[in-house]
Amino acid sequence: MRISIAGSLLTALLAAGLVPAQLEAARKVVVRGRSHRTTVVVHRGFPIRRPLPGGVLVRPARTTVVIGAPLIYLPAAVFAVAVVTLPPRERLVWEDTERISKSEDWVDLNFGVDGRGDALLLDIQGRAQLNFAEVTFANGQVQVVDFNDRAYGAGTYRLLDFTDGRGVKTVRLLARSKSKETTFRLLMQK
């Protein structure tokens, strides 16, 4: 087995604690679960009855969230296109971003929210075709927002209002980019 001198020296320095903290931190790697292509999986009671896209790329959530209650699907809400302005920064309690490319085709995105708020906003940079969003609340209720496979341009949209300050566990979004790349930023406001 061939070991490089630089590798051996770095290993010895790390073991001795003689390497600056920045170098040690730079070597830490965060491993995210692998994306894989499969069919869309929905649970019993899922309210959309049309055929869903096949061969979607599933991206696991970066944050694992445990839902302790059984899932109960509410009737689907049809997406009402409402472009909004972002609220002041102090009203935003959570956000996460995912980027997809046109070459990936349909992508099943998962956002681990695990927070409380009164509305979800979806900011799109680029152009995207959206199938559905699935919002899972802390009590196990699931609200599916039906986009009806329509394409939407850049802008900030009100995804879902829940003025009672509900606990949101996860948000799932089935989408594909209609531009070279599309960035989705999901935000929760209070």
C-alpha positions in Angstrom: 0.0 0.0 0.0 1.4 3.3 -1.0 0.9 6.3 1.3 1.9 9.8 0.2 4.3 11.8 2.4 1.9 14.8 2.4 -1.0 12.5 3.5 1.1 11.0 6.3 2.3 14.4 7.5 -1.2 15.8 7.5 -2.5 12.7 9.4 0.4 13.1 12.0 -0.3 16.8 12.4 -4.0 16.2 12.9 -3.3 13.5 15.5 -1.0 15.9 17.3 -3.5 18.7 17.2 -1.0 21.0 15.4 -3.2 21.9 12.4 -5.3 25.1 12.5 -9.0 24.5 13.3 -9.9 26.0 9.8 -8.0 23.3 8.0 -9.5 20.6 10.2 -13.0 22.0 9.7 -12.5 22.2 5.9 -11.8 18.4 5.8 -15.2 17.5 7.4 -17.6 16.2 4.8 -21.4 16.4 5.2 -22.9 13.4 3.4 -26.4 13.8 2.1 -28.5 10.7 1.1 -28.2 9.7 -2.5 -30.8 10.9 -5.0 -32.4 8.0 -6.9 -34.9 7.7 -9.8 -38.2 5.9 -9.1 -41.9 6.2 -9.4 -43.8 8.7 -7.3 -44.9 7.1 -4.1 -48.1 8.4 -2.4 -49.9 7.0 0.6 -53.5 5.7 0.9 -55.9 8.6 0.9 -53.8 10.8 -1.4 -56.4 13.1 -2.9 -55.1 13.6 -6.5 -56.4 10.9 -8.8 -54.7 11.7 -12.1 -51.7 9.7 -13.3 -48.5 11.1 -11.7 -45.2 11.4 -13.6 -43.0 8.3 -13.8 -39.3 8.1 -13.3 -38.9 11.0 -10.9 -35.6 11.8 -9.2 -36.1 11.7 -5.4 -34.0 14.0 -3.3 -34.0 13.2 0.4 -34.6 15.9 2.9 -31.5 17.4 4.4 -33.2 17.5 7.8 -34.8 14.4 9.1 -38.2 15.0 10.8 -40.2 12.5 12.7 -44.0 12.6 12.4 -45.5 10.9 15.4 -49.2 10.9 14.3 -50.8 8.8 11.6 -51.2 10.6 8.2 -54.7 12.0 7.4 -55.1 13.5 4.0 -57.3 16.6 3.8 -59.1 17.3 0.5 -56.7 18.8 -2.1 -56.4 22.5 -2.3 -56.2 23.9 -5.8 -53.3 26.3 -6.1 -54.5 29.9 -6.4 -51.8 31.9 -8.2 -51.1 34.7 -5.9 -47.8 36.6 -6.4 -46.8 38.3 -3.1 -44.0 40.4 -1.7 -41.8 38.9 1.0 -42.7 40.0 4.5 -40.2 41.8 6.6 -37.2 39.6 7.6 -38.3 39.4 11.3 -41.6 37.7 10.2 -39.7 34.9 8.4 -39.1 31.9 10.8 -37.7 29.3 8.4 -36.4 28.9 4.9 -34.6 26.4 2.7 -33.5 26.3 -0.9 -33.3 23.6 -3.6 -32.0 23.9 -7.2 -32.9 21.6 -10.0 -31.8 21.5 -13.6 -33.8 20.9 -16.8 -31.8 17.7 -17.5 -33.1 16.1 -14.2 -36.7 16.1 -15.5 -39.2 15.5 -12.7 -37.7 15.9 -9.2 -39.4 15.0 -5.9 -38.0 17.6 -3.4 -38.4 17.2 0.4 -38.0 20.0 2.9 -37.7 19.2 6.6 -39.4 22.2 8.2 -40.2 21.2 11.8 -41.4 24.7 12.8 -44.5 26.8 13.5 -45.9 29.6 11.4 -49.0 30.9 9.7 -48.1 30.7 6.0 -45.8 29.0 3.5 -44.3 31.0 0.6 -42.7 29.5 -2.5 -40.1 31.7 -4.3 -39.2 30.5 -7.8 -36.2 31.7 -9.7 -36.4 30.4 -13.3 -39.4 28.7 -14.8 -40.9 25.5 -13.4 -43.7 23.0 -14.1 -45.3 22.0 -10.8 -47.4 18.9 -10.1 -48.2 19.0 -6.4 -47.0 20.1 -2.9 -47.7 18.0 0.1 -47.6 19.8 3.5 -47.5 17.5 6.5 -48.5 19.1 9.8 -47.5 18.1 13.3 -50.9 16.5 14.1 -50.6 14.2 11.1 -52.9 16.1 8.7 -51.6 16.4 5.2 -52.7 19.2 2.9 -52.0 18.5 -0.8 -51.8 21.6 -3.0 -52.6 20.7 -6.6 -50.7 22.8 -9.2 -52.3 20.7 -12.1 -49.0 20.3 -13.9 -48.9 24.0 -14.9 -45.8 26.0 -15.5 -45.0 29.1 -13.4 -42.5 31.8 -13.9 -40.2 33.6 -11.5 -41.8 35.2 -8.5 -42.8 34.7 -4.9 -46.2 32.8 -4.5 -48.3 32.1 -1.4 -48.3 28.3 -1.3 -50.6 27.8 1.7 -52.1 29.9 4.5 -52.8 28.4 8.0 -53.5 31.4 10.2 -53.8 29.2 13.4 -50.0 29.0 13.7 -49.7 25.3 12.9 -46.7 23.2 13.3 -45.4 22.1 9.9 -43.2 19.0 9.8 -42.4 18.6 6.1 -43.1 20.0 2.6 -42.8 17.8 -0.4 -42.7 19.4 -3.9 -42.9 17.5 -7.3 -41.5 19.8 -9.9 -39.4 20.0 -13.1 -37.4 22.9 -14.4 -38.5 24.5 -17.6 -35.4 26.7 -17.8 -31.8 25.7 -17.7 -32.0 25.8 -13.9 -34.7 26.6 -11.4 -34.2 27.5 -7.7 -37.0 26.9 -5.2 -36.9 28.8 -1.9 -39.5 27.7 0.6 -40.2 30.1 3.4 -42.4 30.1 6.5 -43.7 33.3 8.0 -45.3 34.0 11.4 
